[in-house]
Amino acid sequence: MSSVKEKIEKIKGIIADTALSCGKKPEDVLLIAVTKKKSMETVKEAVQCGAGNFGENYIQEATSKIDIIGKEKACWHFIGHLQTNKAGIAVKYFEYIHTVDSFKLAKEIDRQAKAIDKIQKILLQVNISKEKTKSGIDAEKIFELVRQIHTFENISIQGLMCMPPYFEEPERSRPFFRTLLKIRNDINTCQFLNVSLNHLSMGMSNDFKVAIEEGSTMVRIGTSLFGERS
Ligand SMILES: *Cc1c(COP(=O)(O)O)cnc(C)c1O
């Protein structure tokens, strides 16, 4: 058995155990294998080993992989910062865009999706930790953004995404995950027409167990599957 296969099975096992331990179904937590800066060969191997969902951060790197690997055996998630002028490419290539954080970007994604007759699934990235260097919309502004974009016909708002600061100690991520869950629930309670946020994209290699305990439905894992990035 290849080491990638072992690692995928190990992580899937931990995801399942963690989900079950807090009364959730293992299949309600999606493993997104983050392959940024990893080779085509690594991605191909991961596909063969049963990873079905992939996260990429850089448009150019991602499109060259998707052109070769295709969309039949793999579902592609864009998880990097998206510039408005790259929205058209992202819409063409990705099933989900996790990092929408402005009206301008949402509007352009809607326009590009309309042009190719697609309903683009998106998540809204929230800057929970308010770090100046991080992308994402401030928590205070998220309701206004949802209000402004929820009537766009060619985007479907699926959920929220966050990236807490890196902590050695995963417990320290918990308050950030809990806040994102609360914002998600508050938005759903508001009953915007056509808005039902089912997904929370949160948790990475070091803190995904805590994220699942706090309601994550999409964990984005790179290092634990493929080793350190150079
Ligand atoms: C790189 C990256 C990940 C994966 O991080 P690991 O710590 O390697 O698991 C997850 N989410 C985003 C947005 C990333 O950029």
The ligand as an ORCA input file, in Angstrom:
! r2SCAN-3c Opt
* xyz 0 1
  C      -2.767     25.178      2.588
  C      -4.158     25.283      3.043
  C      -4.776     24.245      3.758
  C      -4.068     22.970      4.175
  O      -3.251     23.212      5.267
  P      -2.438     22.023      6.013
  O      -2.037     22.630      7.292
  O      -1.306     21.685      5.116
  O      -3.370     20.884      6.179
  C      -6.106     24.405      4.094
  N      -6.794     25.516      3.775
  C      -6.234     26.517      3.096
  C      -7.048     27.715      2.759
  C      -4.897     26.452      2.720
  O      -4.345     27.485      2.073
*
